[in-house]
């Protein structure tokens, strides 16, 4: 977990088949079974995802949960959770840039959004292949 947390700002959780957090890159203690829809889907062998606001802070965030398998059996899930605050700021800048300075600036900011939003997916794929 330490090596992963040094390569991404995303929170990473390893969850067992019963829904309990076994490890958390931010050290959050496991106190109860996680019943979020994205994690439930991953525990059923499907890719789960969620986007909304974090209950503790209200911060916009998204998560992706992926099943962990041993052979054909799902034994748990890995969940990646990342803030969308920076992406929301970039979107606001796109809006401001396109309305005040023209579409050239807006296009370059859109390119920046694409880079930032793809980083999370690249981190997921990189660690999936390890």
LINSULBEL-V194743 format. One record per backbone hydrogen bond with DSSP energy under -0.5 kcal/mol. CO is the residue of the C=O (numbers start at 1). NH is the residue of the N-H. E is the energy in kcal/mol with one decimal. If there is no record, write none. Layout:
co:CO nh:NH e:E
co:CO nh:NH e:E
This chain:
co:1 nh:5 e:-2.6
co:2 nh:6 e:-1.1
co:4 nh:7 e:-1.6
co:4 nh:8 e:-0.9
co:11 nh:81 e:-2.9
co:12 nh:25 e:-2.7
co:13 nh:15 e:-0.5
co:13 nh:79 e:-2.8
co:14 nh:22 e:-3.4
co:14 nh:23 e:-1.4
co:15 nh:77 e:-2.6
co:16 nh:19 e:-2.1
co:19 nh:34 e:-2.9
co:20 nh:16 e:-2.7
co:23 nh:14 e:-2.5
co:24 nh:27 e:-1.9
co:29 nh:31 e:-0.7
co:36 nh:40 e:-2.5
co:37 nh:41 e:-2.4
co:38 nh:42 e:-1.8
co:39 nh:43 e:-2.4
co:40 nh:44 e:-0.8
co:41 nh:44 e:-0.8
co:41 nh:46 e:-2.5
co:42 nh:45 e:-1.8
co:48 nh:65 e:-2.9
co:50 nh:63 e:-2.6
co:52 nh:61 e:-3.1
co:54 nh:58 e:-2.9
co:59 nh:54 e:-2.9
co:60 nh:84 e:-3.0
co:60 nh:85 e:-0.6
co:61 nh:52 e:-2.3
co:62 nh:82 e:-2.8
co:63 nh:50 e:-2.2
co:64 nh:80 e:-2.9
co:65 nh:48 e:-2.8
co:66 nh:78 e:-2.6
co:67 nh:69 e:-0.5
co:68 nh:75 e:-2.9
co:68 nh:76 e:-1.1
co:69 nh:71 e:-0.5
co:70 nh:73 e:-1.7
co:73 nh:70 e:-2.8
co:73 nh:75 e:-0.6
co:75 nh:17 e:-1.1
co:76 nh:68 e:-2.7
co:77 nh:15 e:-3.3
co:78 nh:66 e:-2.8
co:79 nh:13 e:-2.5
co:80 nh:64 e:-2.3
co:81 nh:11 e:-3.3
co:82 nh:62 e:-2.3
co:84 nh:88 e:-2.8
co:85 nh:89 e:-2.1
co:86 nh:90 e:-2.3
co:87 nh:91 e:-2.4
co:88 nh:92 e:-2.3
co:89 nh:93 e:-2.2
co:90 nh:94 e:-2.3
co:91 nh:95 e:-2.4
co:92 nh:96 e:-2.5
co:93 nh:97 e:-3.4
co:94 nh:98 e:-3.0
co:95 nh:99 e:-1.9
co:96 nh:100 e:-1.8
co:97 nh:101 e:-2.2
co:102 nh:106 e:-1.3
co:103 nh:107 e:-2.6
co:104 nh:108 e:-1.6
co:105 nh:109 e:-2.1
co:106 nh:110 e:-2.3
co:107 nh:111 e:-1.9
co:108 nh:112 e:-1.4
co:109 nh:113 e:-2.1
co:110 nh:114 e:-2.2
co:111 nh:115 e:-2.0
co:112 nh:116 e:-2.4
co:113 nh:117 e:-2.9
co:114 nh:118 e:-1.7
co:115 nh:119 e:-1.1
co:116 nh:120 e:-0.7
co:117 nh:121 e:-0.7
co:118 nh:122 e:-2.4
co:119 nh:123 e:-2.6
co:120 nh:124 e:-2.1
co:121 nh:125 e:-2.6
co:122 nh:126 e:-2.8
co:123 nh:127 e:-2.2
co:124 nh:128 e:-1.6
co:125 nh:129 e:-1.6
